[in-house]
Every structure is written in structure tokens, then in C-alpha cells.
Amino acid sequence: MKRMLGIVALFIATISCSSDLDSASLSDCSLVDCASGNLLLQFLDSETEEDVFFNGTYNLEDVVITDLETNEDFVFFTGTSQEFETAQIALNTFFESRNNVMLRIAVPDGFETTLSFDVTFIQGECCNVNNYTDVSFTNVTSVDDSDGDLIYKIFL
């Protein structure tokens, strides 16, 4: 009898479980928290390692970023953290793949660097992804990207 109950329970469990994934739950993107695809840039003094925008050497409002292919302003936004004494520039995400993107980042009467990279745009069901490769800067002392793939500390 126990054996028969076990077989019946196994049969019921087998037919009640669907082998098809519930497509409604997979397409509910409201449950997904997409990671940012923005490149984050922090500019530091190469001697003191102080953030040059946070310490007042330069003003974030003076930053101009130009796409050298189109010669148009490139969309970016800025943010500061009093707790970590940092100021960051976040570059807008891309909605298409591009090779050899070149952006001039300048502060009038301050500094100028050219950021170049390739970006691959991958459209996902819920989240889009930007993969950046061959990232480099000109006219800088050094670059540290050890804080993560999209965070760059640029030493001037």
C-alpha cells in the first residue's frame, strides 16, 4: 500500500509540474534591477591624489565633453559624495555599437584629455548592456580602473 501511495504521489507530482517555463514570470522586467552602463570618471591630482573637482581646483559646471566624430556635445551627468569626498562624471549610455569612439573632455583653462574606446551594445529582454573595450586616455599621468569595469580614476 505504501508503495502504491508513493507511485501515485510521484505520478501526481510529475503531471502537475510543467516542463515549460512560466513565460509570464520571465518577461516581468519590473522584477529586474538593471546595472548602469555608464562609464564613471573621477579626476585626481597625480601628486596629492585629491579629487580635483571635489577639492575646488576645477568646477564640474565647466566640464565640456565633445564627441569628436560628430563635433557635438556629448550627454553626461555629474555627482558628488561628501562622505567619500569624490566627484564623478558619468557618461551617457550608448544605444548602438560604435568603434573608435573619441570624446574630448575639457575644462577651459584647466585640462583636456581625449577618451577613446569601442562599445558594443547588446539589447536584452529586460536590460541593455554596454561592453566597453580598448579604453584609453591622452594627456594624463595614469589611469586606475581597479575599482570596477566601468569606474576610471584619471590622474592628471
ROSEKOL-138372 format. One line per field, with one value per residue: residue in three letters; z, x, y negated of N, C-alpha, C in turn. Coordinates in steps of 0.05 Angstrom, whole numbers, always signed. Atoms other than C-alpha are relative to their C-alpha. Example, Ala and Ser with C-alpha at 12.3 -4.5 7.8 and 13.67 -1.06 7.14 Angstrom:
code (ALA; SER)
n_up (+0; -1)
n_east (+18; -16)
n_north (+24; +24)
ca_up (+156; +143)
ca_east (+246; +273)
ca_north (+90; +21)
c_up (+0; +14)
c_east (+18; -15)
c_north (-24; -22)
% end
This chain:
code (MET; LYS; ARG; MET; LEU; GLY; ILE; VAL; ALA; LEU; PHE; ILE; ALA; THR; ILE; SER; CYS; SER; SER; ASP; LEU; ASP; SER; ALA; SER; LEU; SER; ASP; CYS; SER; LEU; VAL; ASP; CYS; ALA; SER; GLY; ASN; LEU; LEU; LEU; GLN; PHE; LEU; ASP; SER; GLU; THR; GLU; GLU; ASP; VAL; PHE; PHE; ASN; GLY; THR; TYR; ASN; LEU; GLU; ASP; VAL; VAL; ILE; THR; ASP; LEU; GLU; THR; ASN; GLU; ASP; PHE; VAL; PHE; PHE; THR; GLY; THR; SER; GLN; GLU; PHE; GLU; THR; ALA; GLN; ILE; ALA; LEU; ASN; THR; PHE; PHE; GLU; SER; ARG; ASN; ASN; VAL; MET; LEU; ARG; ILE; ALA; VAL; PRO; ASP; GLY; PHE; GLU; THR; THR; LEU; SER; PHE; ASP; VAL; THR; PHE; ILE; GLN; GLY; GLU; CYS; CYS; ASN; VAL; ASN; ASN; TYR; THR; ASP; VAL; SER; PHE; THR; ASN; VAL; THR; SER; VAL; ASP; ASP; SER; ASP; GLY; ASP; LEU; ILE; TYR; LYS; ILE; PHE; LEU)
n_up (+0; -1; +26; +18; -7; +10; +29; +6; -6; +21; +25; -3; +1; +28; +19; -9; +6; +29; +10; +12; -18; +0; +16; -13; -21; +13; +14; -19; -4; -23; -22; +6; -5; +20; -8; +17; +21; +2; -8; -21; +1; -23; +6; -24; +2; -1; -23; -25; +3; -6; +22; +8; +0; -27; -16; +10; +20; +24; -6; +18; +19; +22; +17; +27; +13; +29; +16; +22; +26; +8; -10; -16; -29; -9; -25; -25; -24; -21; -27; -20; -25; -22; -17; +11; +11; +28; +20; +24; +25; +11; +28; +8; +12; +29; +10; +25; -2; +15; -3; -1; -11; -11; -14; -12; -26; -5; -18; +10; -18; -19; +12; +23; +6; +19; -8; +23; -7; +17; -16; +13; -12; +0; -9; -15; -3; -21; -4; +21; -11; +15; -5; +9; +3; +10; -12; -5; -4; +7; -16; -29; -12; -1; -3; -17; +3; -18; -16; +15; +29; +11; -16; +7; -15; +18; -15; +17)
n_east (+16; -18; -12; +20; +3; -25; +2; +21; -11; -20; +15; +14; -21; -10; +19; +8; -22; -3; -27; -3; -5; +22; -10; +9; -18; -25; +2; +7; -25; +2; -14; -29; -14; -22; -24; -6; -19; -15; -28; -3; -26; -8; -26; -16; -26; -19; -18; +14; +22; +26; +18; -3; +26; +10; -17; +4; -20; +17; +29; +14; +17; -16; -8; +12; -7; +7; -4; -17; +10; +22; -6; +22; -2; +7; +16; -12; +10; -20; +9; -21; +5; -13; -11; -24; -15; -5; +18; -3; +13; +12; +6; +25; -3; +3; +22; -10; -28; -18; -29; -17; +13; -19; +13; -18; +9; -16; +7; -14; -21; -6; -13; +14; -8; +17; +8; +7; +8; +20; +23; +18; +26; +14; +27; +11; +29; +6; -22; -19; -27; -22; -26; -21; -27; -21; +3; -25; +0; -24; -7; +4; -23; +6; +28; +5; +27; +2; +25; +22; -3; +11; -9; -27; -13; -19; -19; -9)
n_north (+24; +24; +1; +11; +29; +13; +2; +20; +26; +6; +5; +26; +21; +1; +13; +27; +18; +5; +2; +26; +22; +20; +22; +26; +8; +7; +25; +21; +15; +17; -13; +0; +25; +1; +15; +23; -5; +25; +2; +20; +11; +17; +12; +4; +12; -23; +3; -1; -19; +13; +4; +28; +14; +1; +19; +27; +8; +5; +0; -19; +15; +9; -23; -2; -25; +2; -24; +10; -9; +18; +27; +9; -5; -27; +1; -11; +12; +0; -5; +1; -14; +13; -21; -11; +23; -5; +11; -17; +6; -25; +3; -13; -26; -2; -17; -13; -7; +19; -5; +23; +24; +19; +22; +19; +9; +24; +21; +23; +10; -22; -23; -12; -28; -14; -27; -16; -27; -13; -8; -18; +2; -25; +5; -23; -1; +19; +19; +4; -1; +13; -12; +18; -11; +17; +26; +14; +29; +14; +23; -5; -13; -29; -7; -23; -11; -23; +0; -12; +3; +25; +23; +7; +22; +12; +17; +22)
ca_up (+0; +17; -49; -86; -49; -67; -141; -141; -107; -157; -215; -189; -178; -248; -284; -240; -255; -323; -362; -396; -361; -340; -394; -355; -298; -345; -381; -318; -323; -264; -220; -252; -228; -287; -273; -300; -366; -353; -353; -288; -288; -228; -239; -188; -176; -190; -132; -77; -102; -85; -128; -169; -173; -101; -74; -116; -164; -221; -224; -252; -285; -330; -359; -434; -468; -544; -589; -639; -694; -695; -662; -618; -543; -510; -456; -386; -315; -251; -178; -114; -49; +14; +52; +4; -18; -91; -153; -214; -285; -314; -389; -421; -444; -517; -556; -614; -622; -643; -656; -641; -601; -585; -533; -515; -441; -425; -371; -401; -371; -336; -371; -434; -447; -503; -481; -534; -533; -571; -546; -562; -549; -530; -526; -473; -457; -394; -392; -445; -437; -459; -464; -468; -494; -512; -464; -463; -444; -472; -435; -366; -318; -306; -303; -250; -266; -208; -174; -228; -302; -311; -260; -281; -236; -281; -251; -280)
ca_east (+0; +56; +88; +24; +16; +88; +76; +11; +46; +103; +53; +14; +79; +102; +39; +27; +96; +102; +165; +151; +179; +127; +138; +98; +147; +207; +180; +163; +220; +193; +228; +296; +344; +389; +460; +483; +520; +552; +627; +644; +703; +739; +796; +851; +913; +972; +1013; +962; +911; +856; +795; +805; +731; +715; +774; +753; +812; +760; +685; +641; +597; +656; +665; +653; +651; +651; +641; +698; +663; +602; +634; +572; +565; +562; +510; +537; +517; +555; +550; +589; +595; +610; +622; +675; +700; +692; +661; +646; +627; +580; +578; +511; +499; +500; +442; +484; +552; +609; +683; +736; +692; +732; +708; +745; +737; +758; +756; +772; +836; +845; +858; +839; +840; +814; +778; +775; +741; +699; +629; +585; +511; +473; +397; +368; +298; +298; +365; +410; +485; +544; +610; +670; +738; +803; +791; +847; +861; +910; +947; +941; +993; +959; +892; +867; +807; +816; +751; +709; +700; +663; +699; +761; +806; +845; +907; +925)
ca_north (+0; -48; -31; -47; -114; -131; -116; -157; -215; -212; -209; -269; -309; -292; -314; -376; -404; -436; -428; -494; -555; -605; -657; -710; -708; -713; -773; -812; -862; -901; -850; -862; -916; -933; -955; -1021; -1020; -1088; -1099; -1135; -1182; -1212; -1261; -1263; -1304; -1257; -1286; -1292; -1241; -1291; -1295; -1359; -1374; -1358; -1400; -1460; -1461; -1456; -1464; -1408; -1461; -1479; -1409; -1404; -1336; -1334; -1274; -1284; -1244; -1290; -1351; -1355; -1359; -1290; -1278; -1267; -1280; -1292; -1274; -1285; -1247; -1287; -1222; -1196; -1266; -1249; -1279; -1236; -1247; -1194; -1187; -1172; -1101; -1080; -1051; -1027; -994; -1041; -1031; -1082; -1130; -1192; -1242; -1305; -1321; -1392; -1444; -1512; -1540; -1472; -1407; -1369; -1294; -1250; -1188; -1133; -1065; -1015; -1000; -941; -950; -887; -892; -846; -825; -868; -903; -932; -924; -967; -929; -976; -955; -988; -1046; -1097; -1170; -1220; -1275; -1243; -1217; -1149; -1114; -1065; -1021; -972; -994; -961; -954; -1020; -1064; -1101; -1144; -1191; -1222; -1290)
c_up (+0; -27; -20; +5; -11; -30; -8; +5; -21; -26; +1; -1; -28; -18; +9; -5; -30; -7; -14; +21; -1; -13; +12; +21; -12; -13; +18; +7; +24; +24; -4; +5; -18; +11; -20; -21; -4; +7; +21; +1; +24; -6; +25; -5; +4; +24; +27; +1; +9; -25; -8; -3; +29; +16; -10; -20; -26; +8; -20; -20; -24; -19; -27; -12; -28; -13; -25; -27; -10; +6; +15; +29; +6; +26; +23; +24; +22; +27; +19; +25; +22; +17; -11; -13; -29; -17; -25; -23; -11; -29; -7; -13; -30; -7; -27; +5; -17; +5; +0; +8; +12; +12; +12; +26; +8; +21; -10; +21; +22; -13; -24; -4; -21; +10; -26; +9; -22; +19; -16; +16; -3; +12; +13; +3; +21; +3; -25; +12; -19; +9; -12; -1; -11; +10; +6; +2; -10; +20; +30; +10; +2; +4; +17; -4; +18; +17; -14; -29; -11; +15; -6; +17; -18; +15; -20; +9)
c_east (+17; +13; -19; -5; +24; -1; -21; +10; +20; -14; -13; +21; +10; -19; -8; +23; +3; +29; +5; +4; -23; +9; -9; +20; +27; -1; -8; +25; -1; +15; +30; +11; +24; +23; +5; +21; +18; +29; +1; +29; +5; +28; +14; +26; +21; +19; -14; -21; -27; -17; +0; -26; -10; +16; -2; +20; -15; -29; -13; -17; +16; +8; -15; +10; -11; +6; +16; -9; -21; +5; -24; +5; -10; -14; +14; -14; +21; -12; +24; -9; +16; +14; +26; +18; +7; -21; +4; -16; -10; -7; -26; +5; -4; -23; +6; +30; +16; +29; +14; -15; +22; -15; +22; -13; +17; -12; +15; +19; +7; +15; -17; +11; -19; -4; -8; -7; -18; -23; -18; -26; -14; -28; -10; -30; -9; +20; +18; +28; +19; +26; +21; +26; +19; -3; +27; -5; +26; +5; -6; +25; -4; -30; -2; -29; -4; -25; -23; +3; -8; +10; +29; +9; +22; +17; +12; +27)
c_north (-25; -4; -13; -30; -16; -4; -21; -28; -9; -7; -28; -23; -4; -15; -28; -20; -3; -1; -26; -21; -19; -25; -27; -9; -9; -27; -23; -15; -19; +12; -1; -28; -1; -16; -22; +7; -25; +4; -22; -9; -18; -11; -8; -14; +22; -2; +5; +22; -10; -2; -30; -15; -3; -21; -28; -10; -7; +2; +19; -14; -9; +22; -1; +27; +0; +27; -9; +10; -19; -29; -12; +6; +29; -2; +14; -13; +3; +5; -2; +15; -14; +21; +10; -22; +5; -14; +17; -11; +26; -6; +14; +27; -2; +18; +12; +6; -21; +8; -27; -26; -18; -24; -18; -10; -23; -17; -24; -11; +21; +22; +9; +28; +11; +28; +15; +28; +11; +8; +19; -1; +27; -5; +26; -1; -21; -22; -1; -1; -15; +14; -19; +14; -21; -29; -12; -30; -11; -23; +3; +15; +31; +3; +26; +9; +24; +0; +13; -6; -27; -24; -5; -24; -10; -19; -20; -9)
% end
